[in-house]
Amino acid sequence: MLDRKEEQRFKQNLQNSLDEVPVPDSLLQFAKDVPMKYEQSSKEWAPRAHRVRRRRALPKVAAVCAVLAITSLGAMHASPTFAEWIKDIPGFSIAAKWLDLIPGEDGVRNAKAHHYSPFEPVVKQFDDMTVSISDVYLSNDKLTYKVFIKSDNLKEHSFAREDGTFAADINAFSYIVSAPDLSDQSRGGGVVIPSDDEAKEPTQIIFNTIDLKPEDVKKFLDRKPEELAFHIGIFKTDPVDYSSNLIDTLEVKVPFRHTDWLEDEIIPLNRPVAVNGDPDIKELMLERIKITPTDMYLDVKIPDYSNYYLTFGRAEPYLTDDQGGIYPLNYASPHDIPRYRRGGDGNLLVFTSSPYFDESVTSLTLHLNGLLLTEREPGGKFTISPNDSFPKEVSFKGKTLTITDAYYEDVYLHLKIKKEQSGSNELGIQFSASGEAKWDDPELKKWRASGNPTDAGYARELDDDFFEALVFAPKQDVYEIEMIRSGDYIPLNLELPIDLSR
C-alpha cells in the first residue's frame, strides 16, 4: 500500500491525464482498423480488485484505459516460430499465441534470447488478486512492461467472446499503472485472455511503452537502484455516470540489476531523401537511428512549419540488415502519429526487434515504398452548383478532378467524382464547405444536437469507377468548396542503405 501523500500524488497525476474517447460497436474490428486510420478511440473494460476504500470520483478513467488498449490491439499479429506455451511468467501460464498478439513481442524475445533481462519478473498476492510484472525493459528514454492480473472480480464480471478473448462488464475493476521512480505518467488498457489450464481463468494483460525524459533515466540509474517500483491504481466505475473512483493503490517492486543495464546505440544519419514530382514535399531527412535491445527508432524530419505532415504506417516501411534480418514497423506505436513529435515536423518510426546483439550486422536498408501526406490548411477551392452542367473539371495539386454530378440531400452536398484509373480506391482529398454557415445554420445545429454523426468530407470509393464525397453544408444555390490533401499516398519505392559503423 502507498502512504496518504503518495496516494494523493498518484491520484493527481491520473487526473491530469484523463480524456474522453468514443466507443465502437466492435472492439476487435476497431482494433484491426487502427493502423489504417491512425485513430485511438475505443473502450476495453479492465479488471480490478478488492478492499473498497471510497475515494473522490475521477471521471473518464475507463476511457483512458480503453484508448491505450486499442492502440496496442491495433498491431496484433501471430507468429508461429516460438513454443506454444509460455512458462516464465511467475504465477501465470499463458499461451504463446496470446503473447504473440502484443506489439513488439518479437523484440522482447530477441532480448531474452541473448540473455538480456536486467529486471527480474515478480509475482505478488493481494487478497484474491494476483499481480505479476514481467518483460520490463528500460532504454535511454523509454520503459516497456507487462502486467498480468487475476482476481475473483474479473472471474465474476467477464465473459468469453467468440475469438477466445474475454470482455468485462461495467462492474469489473479497471487499472492504471505508473512507475513513479521514472515518470508521473499513468497508463491503463490491455486485453483479457484465458489461462492455458483447464480452468481457462480470465487474465488481464496490460502492456505499455512509456516515453521518458533521458535526464530522468540518468538520474534513476545514477542512484544505482536495485529495484523499480510500480503503482497500480484500482478503479470502480459508477454505472450511472460512468465516472471512476480510485478504491485502492497497490505497489509492486521489480528487482533490477543495474550493472546489467545496456545503453542504446545512437547513430546520426542526417541523410536527405528527395521526393520528386510532388507539389508540396520536396525532401525529407533521416536524422538518426537508435538501436535498443528490443527495437529500433528512426527519426524522420520535414522542414519546420510545413503546411503538411506525414504518416507512414499504410505504406508499410520496414528495415532489413545485411545478414538477412527483417524488422517490420510497429503499427501500435503512437510515434507514427506526427503531432507526437515537435508539433508535427517529423515522425519517429518504431521497428520491432533489432540487431543490437549481432555484431556481424554492419548495415541496414530502409525499404520505403511510399508515404502519406496530409495538409494542415486547405490547399485549394472551387465553386459548384447542383445546377451546373456536368461533367465539371477541377484542378488541384497536379490532379484533375472530373465531377460528374452534384446534388443536395439531407444535410450534405453529394459530389460524384470520376476515378482517373478504374479500380483505384483512394483519392486522398477531403472536401469541406467554406465559411461559417455550416456552424450557424439552424438545421445543421439541430442535426448535430440530435447526436447524428457528421461525415468529414473524405472522398470515398463509391464503385469501381467513381468516388463520392459528402460535404456537410446548408442547402444553397452555389457552394464554395475547400480541398485539402488528406492521407494522399506518394509512391517512392526506395531502398535506402544505412551504415551502422559499429
Buried (B, 14 or more C-beta within 10 A) or exposed (E): EBEEEBBEBBBEBBBEBBEEBEBBEEBBEBBEBBBEEBBBBBBBBBBBBBEEEEBEBBBBBBBBBBBBBBBBBBBBEEEEEBEEEBEEBBBBEBBBBBBBBBBBBBBBBBBBEEEBBBBBBBBBEBEEBBBBBBBBBBBBBBBBBBBBBBBEBBBEBBEEEEEEBBBBEEEBBBBBBBBBBBBBBBBBBBBBBBBBEEEEBBBBBBBBBBEBEEEBBEEBBEEEBEBBBBBBBBBBBEEEEBBBBBBBBBBBBBBBEBEEBBEBBEBEBEBEBEBEEBEBBEEBBBBBBBBBBBBBBBBBBBBEEBEBBBBBBBBBBBBBBBEEBEBBBBBBBBBBBBEBBEEBBBBBBBBBBBBBBBEEBBBBBBBBBBBBBBBEEBBBBBEBEBEEEEEBEBEBBEBEBBBEBBEBEEBBBBBBBBBEEEEBEBBBBBBBBBEEBBEEBEEBEEBBEEEEEEEEBBBEBBEEBBBBBBBBBBBBEEBBBBBBBBBBBBEBEBEBEBEBEE
